Amino acid sequence: MRNKILAASVAALVAPAAFGGTITTATDLKLGGGMTAGYFYTNNTGSSNEDNYQVSDFILELSAEATEGVGFVGAVGTMAAITVLDGGVGNSPYANDFQYGWLTVTPAEGITIEAGKLATRVGYEVAPSYGNAHATIAALWGGQPVYYPGVRLSYDASDSLGFYVEANNDELGTAKSASAVGVGGNVSGLDYSVSYYRYNGYKDLVDVIVATEIAGMPVAANIDYHMLEEAPAPGADDTAYGVALYVTPTVGAVEVPVRVEFLNDGTSGVFGVDSATTFTITPTYRYTENSFVRAELSYVSSDNKIFSDDKGVAEDTKTSFAVQAGFTF
C-alpha cells in the first residue's frame, strides 16, 4: 500500500531513514530515527506536580532494503509515549531497549513477508512523536495496537492498491494473540486504509483512515469502532467508537496542525471515558526538512470526571502546554 496514509502512519516509523545517511558495510545500511525533547505542563494531574522536562523520544534505527530478496528494520531507544490525556506528566515511558524490528522477504514482485516485532498498520499516528504532527499522541491511540511479535504478508496489486494479512502475539485483556487483515489504496486523490484487527476471544477493532488535500492543506480522519466479546459487567456497554480529525494549514513559514477528537465508550471502559472531546493545536517551525521546533496547546473535556486536582477533587477537564524540539536522523 504505497499511499499518503501509510506515509503518515505505518511508514512514519521508517520514514526518517530517508533523511539519514548510508553506512557503507558489506551491504548498504541506512541510519534513521530521531530525537525530541521539551517542556510539558498540564493541570489536574492528581498531585502538585504539574510540569516535566523530558526526552520524548530517542530512537536509533538501522535498515536495509530488500533489494536482494531480504531486508530488515531494527530500532533501539526510548519513547515517552505522551498522550493528550496525560499531558506529559505521570506518563510511563517505554523502556530503553529494543523497540521494533523485522526482517522482510520478497519472494515475488509485489509480495512481501515481514516477521519480527512489527509496527501495526492500525491508526493514523505513531508512537515516536517525531513521526507525528503533534507533540502528544491522540487519545484514540490508547485503544489501538502498537508493536508486537508477529508475521505479516502483504501484496501490492498496483502502486495504489494493496492488501495485508497478519498473525501476531499482541496481548490485551484476556487475549494472548491477535490477527488482522486490511486493504488500502487511492481513489480520485483520496487515500484510504481499512483494517480489521481481532484480539482473539477479547475484542474486535475496525479502523478506517482517509487522507487527502483540500485547498493545499493536508486533511485526514481516523475512525475506530471497538466490539468487546463480553461487556465488562452485566448491563454495561460492549461497544465504543472514536473519531480523530486532522487538518494542517500553513501560515507563512509555520505549519499549524490541528487535531480534534470525539470519544464515546459508554460503560465499556475501552477509552476510560463515558464520552470526551479533545482539541490540540501545534504551531511548528521547520528549520530544515529534518529539524523543527513547536509549541502545543491541548484541551480535554470529559463527561465523567476522569481527572483530579492537587487536592484529590475530581475534575472533568485537562489543559496542557508543551514546547518541543525535534531532529530526525
N, C-alpha and C positions, 0 to 999 in steps of 0.2 A: 504494500500500500504506500505508494510514493505520493504523498499529498501534504498540504499545509497542516492538517490535523496532526499527523504523525510528527511533523517537524516541531509542532508546539507541545506535543505530549511525549510519546514514547521516544522519538528520536532526539528530543531535547536533552536526554541523558548523555547521548553520544555526540551531539552536535558541536559542543565546544572543541572537540578534537579537530574540527575543520579549521579552527583558528590556530591550532598548535603546530609545532614543528614536526619534522620527520626525523626519527632517530635511526641512524644507519647501523644496522647489525647484519646478521645473516639474512634477515628479511627486513623490509621497511616497517618500522613501528611508528605509530602516531601517538604523541603525547597530548592528552586533553584534560578536562576537568576544570576546576575553578576554585575561587575563594571569595567569600563575602563575610563582612564583619560590620558591626554597628551598635547603635544605642537603641534600646527598646523601653518604652514607658507604657504602662497600662494601669487602669484603675480597677477596683473591685476584684482584687486578687485573693481576698480572704485573709490577708496579712498586711503588715506595714510595709512590706517590700513591694514597691510598685515600679521599679526600673531595673535594668540589667544591661551590662555591656557584654557582648559575646560574639564569638566567631560562629556565624550561622552555618557555614559550610567550609570544608577544606577537602577537596577530592582530587586525587591524582589518578588519572585514567590512562591506561595503555591499550592500544587496539591495533589490529591488522586486518585489512580487508581480505575477504575470501576469494581473492583473485586466482589462486591456485587450487581452489576447492575447499580449503579450510581457513577460517579466520577466527578472531577472538576479540572480546572486550573484557577488561578487568579493571576494577576501581577499588582503591582503599582510601580511608579518611574518615571524616566525621560529618554528620548532618544534624543540625539542631531541630529540624522539622517543626518550625514555629508556625502555628495556625492562627487564624484570626480570632479563634475562641480563647487562646491562652495569651496572645499578645506579646509573647517573648519572655514572660516571667512565670516560672514554675513549670515550663515545658521540660520534657525528658529527652535530652539529646541522644541520638543513636551512638552506639559505642564507636571508639576509634579503632576500626578494624576493616576487614573486607566488607564492602558494601554491596556490590553486584558484579556479575561477570558471567560470560557464557562463551562456549565455542559454537561457531557457525559452520555448517557444512552445506555446500551447494551441489547436490548430486545431479541436477539438471537445470537447464535455463529456466529461470522464474521460480524455482523451488529452493527454499532454504529450510534447514533444520537447526534450531538453536537448543542447546542443552547446558544447564548450569543454574546459577541464581539469576533468574530472569527479571526484567523490568516489565511490569504489567502494561497491557495496552488499553486498560480501562482508565478513563479520566483525562481531562484536558491539561491538568497541572502535574508537576513532578516534584519529588522530594527536595532536590537541591535548589535553593532559592535563586541561584544564578541562572537557572533554566526557566524561571518564571518571570512574569511581568511585574510581580508584586513581591515585597519583602516577606509577607506572610502567606501561607497556603490557605486556600479556601476551606471553609467548614465542611463543604461537600466531600473534600478529600478524605476526611476522617472515616467515611463509610466505604472507602474504596480500597482494593488491594494495592500493594506497593511492590515489594521484591519478594521472591520466593523460589525455592528449588523446583525445577520442572523441565519439561521439554515442549517445544513449540514447532509446529510445521506450518510454513507459510507458502502461499502460491500467489505470485503476481501474474494475473491473467493478462494485464496490459500495464502501461505506465501509470494508469489512473484507476485501476481496479484490482483489489487483492482480497484474499481470504486467509484466515488462520484458524488453527485448532490447537489446543494445548491441554496437557495434563500436568498437575503440579501437587506439591505438598504444602500449600498455603493452609494455615490453621486459623480458625476463628470459631469462637463458641465451642460447640461440640464437634465441629468439622475438623478432621485431620488431613483432608485432601480436597482438591478442587479441580475444576475443569472449565474450559472456556472455548467459545467459538466467536468469530467475528468477521465482518466484511467492511471494507472501506473503499472510497473512490471519489470521483469528481463528476458532478452533473451540472453543466452550464455554469461553471465557475464556482459552484458550491461544493466544498469538500465535506465529506461525511464519514462517520465511523459508527458502527453499531456492534456492540459486544454483549454476549450473554455469558455471565460468569456464575458458576454454580459451586457454592460451598457444600460439599456432599453431605446431605442429611441435616443441614442447618439453614441455609439461606440461598435464594436466587437473586441475582442482580442484573438488571438490564441497563446498559449505559449507552447513551446516544450523544454524539458530538457533531456539531455542524460549525463550519467556519467559512468566511468569505471576506470581501472588502466592499464597503459602501462609501462612496464619495472619497475613495482613497484611504479610508480608515479600516483597519482590521477589526472585525466583529466576530464573535463566537458565542456558542451556547453549549453547556454541558448539562444533560438531564439524566438523573438516576432514579430508578424505581426498584425498591427492595421488597422482597417477599420472603418472610420467615416461614419455615416449615411448621413451626408451632409458635403461638403467641407466648410472650414471657409469663403470662398469668391468665387465669380464667377471665374472660371478658375483655382482655386487653387487645389492642390492635396488632395485626400481624403484617402490616404493610407500612411503607414510608416512601417519601419522594423528596427530591431536592433538585433545584434548578439554579445554575450559575450562569450569569450573562456577562459578557466581556466586550468592551469597546476601547480602542486606543487612538484618540485624536492626537495630533501633533500641533503644538503652539510654538512657532519659531524653531529653535533647536531642542526643545523639550518635548519628550513624549509624555502623555498623561493617561496611563492605563486606568480604567475604571472597572470595578467588579461589583456586581450586585447579586446576592443570593437569597433564595427563598427555600426554607427547610420545613418539612412537616412530617413528624413521625408519630403524632398522636401519643399513644401509650406503648408503642412498640419498643422504644429505647434505642433505636438504630443510631440516631444522632445525639441522643441525650437531651433533646428539647421537644416540647409539645409542638411548637412551631416557632420559627425565628427568621429574622431578616438581617443580612449583613451588608455593609457598604464599605468599599475600600477604594481609595484614590492614591496614586503613587507617581507624582511627577518625577521624571527620570531624565538626567542629562548624560549623554554618552560622549565621553572624550574620544574614544576610538570604537571600532567595531567590537572589541572585547574588553572594554573597561567602562564603568559607569558609576555615578553617584545618584542616590534617590532618597526622597523623603516620602513618608507614608502616613496617612490618617485613616483609621478604620473605626467603624461603629457597629456594635451588635445589639439587637433588640430581640428579646425572647418573651414569649407569652408566659412561660413559667420562670421562676426566679432561680436560675442555674448558677449565678454568681453570688458573691458576698463581699461586704466591705471589710475594713480592718477591724471592726468590732464584731464581725460574725453575722451582721444583719443581711438577710437575703436580698439580692438585687436582681433586676431583670435586664440590665444594660451593661455594656462594657465599651469604653473608649480607649483607643490605643494610638500611639505615635511612635514612629521609628525613623532613624536616619541610617542609611546603609551604603557602603561602597562595595563594589564587586569587580573581579577580574577573572576572565576565562582564559585558560591556557591553550 
